[in-house]
Amino acid sequence: MPPTGSETDERNFNLIGQLWAWTQQDGTGVGFGSSGGFTLPNSAV
């Protein structure tokens, strides 16, 4: 898959920044990057 263009990457960067600020507002939020993996109760990742 080719890399995204600069406009798309800038949009993604701004979105991530806004999501980070939202998760930090009262200290109860948490966020993860797009490459995070999680093991579900049924052992699926």
Distance bins in CASP14 RR format, pairs under 12 A and 6 or more apart:
PFRMAT RR
TARGET T0000
AUTHOR 0000-0000-0000
RMODE 2
METHOD distances of the structure
MODEL  1
2 8 0 0 0 0 0 1 0 0 0 0 0
3 9 1 0 0 1 0 0 0 0 0 0 0
3 12 0 0 0 0 0 1 0 0 0 0 0
4 10 0 0 0 0 1 0 0 0 0 0 0
4 11 0 0 0 0 1 0 0 0 0 0 0
4 12 1 0 0 1 0 0 0 0 0 0 0
4 13 0 0 0 0 0 1 0 0 0 0 0
4 34 0 0 0 0 0 1 0 0 0 0 0
5 11 0 0 0 0 1 0 0 0 0 0 0
5 12 0 0 0 0 1 0 0 0 0 0 0
5 13 0 0 0 0 0 1 0 0 0 0 0
6 12 0 0 0 0 0 1 0 0 0 0 0
6 13 0 0 0 0 0 1 0 0 0 0 0
7 13 0 0 0 0 0 1 0 0 0 0 0
7 14 0 0 0 0 0 1 0 0 0 0 0
8 14 0 0 0 0 0 1 0 0 0 0 0
8 15 0 0 0 0 0 1 0 0 0 0 0
9 15 0 0 0 0 0 1 0 0 0 0 0
9 16 0 0 0 0 0 1 0 0 0 0 0
10 16 0 0 0 0 0 1 0 0 0 0 0
10 17 0 0 0 0 0 1 0 0 0 0 0
11 17 0 0 0 0 0 1 0 0 0 0 0
11 18 0 0 0 0 0 1 0 0 0 0 0
12 18 0 0 0 0 0 1 0 0 0 0 0
12 19 0 0 0 0 0 1 0 0 0 0 0
12 33 0 0 0 0 0 1 0 0 0 0 0
12 34 0 0 0 0 1 0 0 0 0 0 0
13 19 0 0 0 0 0 1 0 0 0 0 0
13 20 0 0 0 0 0 1 0 0 0 0 0
14 20 0 0 0 0 0 1 0 0 0 0 0
14 21 0 0 0 0 0 1 0 0 0 0 0
15 21 0 0 0 0 0 1 0 0 0 0 0
15 22 0 0 0 0 0 1 0 0 0 0 0
15 33 0 0 0 0 0 1 0 0 0 0 0
15 34 0 0 0 0 0 1 0 0 0 0 0
16 22 0 0 0 0 0 1 0 0 0 0 0
16 23 0 0 0 0 0 1 0 0 0 0 0
16 31 0 0 0 0 1 0 0 0 0 0 0
16 32 0 0 0 0 0 1 0 0 0 0 0
16 33 1 0 0 1 0 0 0 0 0 0 0
16 34 0 0 0 0 1 0 0 0 0 0 0
17 23 0 0 0 0 1 0 0 0 0 0 0
17 24 0 0 0 0 1 0 0 0 0 0 0
17 31 0 0 0 0 0 1 0 0 0 0 0
17 33 0 0 0 0 0 1 0 0 0 0 0
18 24 0 0 0 0 0 1 0 0 0 0 0
18 25 0 0 0 0 0 1 0 0 0 0 0
19 25 0 0 0 0 0 1 0 0 0 0 0
19 29 0 0 0 0 1 0 0 0 0 0 0
19 30 0 0 0 0 0 1 0 0 0 0 0
19 31 1 0 0 1 0 0 0 0 0 0 0
19 32 0 0 0 0 0 1 0 0 0 0 0
19 33 0 0 0 0 1 0 0 0 0 0 0
19 34 0 0 0 0 0 1 0 0 0 0 0
20 27 0 0 0 0 0 1 0 0 0 0 0
20 29 0 0 0 0 1 0 0 0 0 0 0
20 30 0 0 0 0 0 1 0 0 0 0 0
20 31 1 0 0 1 0 0 0 0 0 0 0
20 32 0 0 0 0 0 1 0 0 0 0 0
20 33 0 0 0 0 0 1 0 0 0 0 0
21 27 0 0 0 0 0 1 0 0 0 0 0
21 29 0 0 0 0 0 1 0 0 0 0 0
21 31 0 0 0 0 0 1 0 0 0 0 0
22 28 0 0 0 0 0 1 0 0 0 0 0
22 29 1 0 0 1 0 0 0 0 0 0 0
22 30 0 0 0 0 0 1 0 0 0 0 0
22 31 0 0 0 0 1 0 0 0 0 0 0
23 29 1 1 0 0 0 0 0 0 0 0 0
23 30 1 0 1 0 0 0 0 0 0 0 0
23 31 1 0 1 0 0 0 0 0 0 0 0
23 32 0 0 0 0 1 0 0 0 0 0 0
23 33 0 0 0 0 0 1 0 0 0 0 0
24 30 0 0 0 0 1 0 0 0 0 0 0
24 31 0 0 0 0 1 0 0 0 0 0 0
31 38 0 0 0 0 0 1 0 0 0 0 0
32 38 0 0 0 0 1 0 0 0 0 0 0
36 45 0 0 0 0 1 0 0 0 0 0 0
37 44 0 0 0 0 0 1 0 0 0 0 0
37 45 1 0 1 0 0 0 0 0 0 0 0
38 44 0 0 0 0 1 0 0 0 0 0 0
38 45 1 0 0 1 0 0 0 0 0 0 0
39 45 1 0 1 0 0 0 0 0 0 0 0
END
